[in-house]
């Protein structure tokens, strides 16, 4: 499983458990949601640093190996090159 998927599930799981506990304790749902989000953030920041690091490395690796030019950029560059070639051939 990709690290970012695992990290996302872990954070959502922590949030869901914290929210469920707070709702069982009959805390206002809006306040419970905010507190659960903060708890999820803090717990994942403190206890899941290695997983977060793997996510960052995976994203950095993907960005480094990806072609910076997208399909649209390639098509535009080809069109400009073709137009320049036609202009130079007609001169």
N, C-alpha and C positions, 0 to 999 in steps of 0.2 A: 504494500500500500504506500502511496506517495506520502512524504512527510507532512505536506500541507493539509492533506485530507485527514490524516490521523490527528494532527494538532487541532483542526477545526472541530472534529468529533469530540475530542477531549474537552475543549472549551465549552462547546454546547452542552455536553454532559454535566460538567460542573455547574453551569448556569441552571440547567434544568433541575438538578438535585437541590441546589440552594433555593431556587424558586419554590419547589415543592415543599421543602421544609418550612420556609417562611409562610407559605399559604396555609399549611396545616396548623401553624401557630396563630392563624387568623390575623396576620398583619395585612394592612391595607394593600390591595394588589398593585397599585402604582408604586408605592414605597418598596414593596417586596421585589418588584421587577428591577428597580434601580439598585437596591442592595444586592440582589443576586448577580447583577451585571458587574458590580464592583468586586464582589467576592470572587466571581469567575476570573476576572482580570488579575486580581492579586494572587490567587492560588496558581494560576497558570504562569504568572510571571516568576513566582518564587520557586515552584516545584517542577516546572517543565521547561527550564532554561535549555537543557540539552536538545530537547525536541524542537524548540523554537530556533536554536542555532542550526539544526539540520534543515529546517524550512528555509532559513535565510541562505544557507549555502546552496540548497537545491535551486532556489530562485535565481541566485547569482550565476550559477552554472548554466542554467537555461538561457539567461540573458546573454551570457558571454558566447554561447555556441549558436545562438539564433542568428539568422540572416537579418541584418538591420533593415534591409529593403523589403518592403511588402509587395505583393503582387501589383497593386495599384501604382506604386513607385516605379517598378520595373516597366510597366506598360507606358507610363508617362516618359520615362527616360528613352525607351525605344522610339516613341513617337517623335521626340525632339531630335534624336539622332537621325531618324529617317528624313525629317524635314530639313535638317542641316545638310544632309547628303544631296537631297534634291536641289536645294539652293546652290550648292557648290557645283553641281553637275550642269545646271542651266547657265552658270556664269561664264 
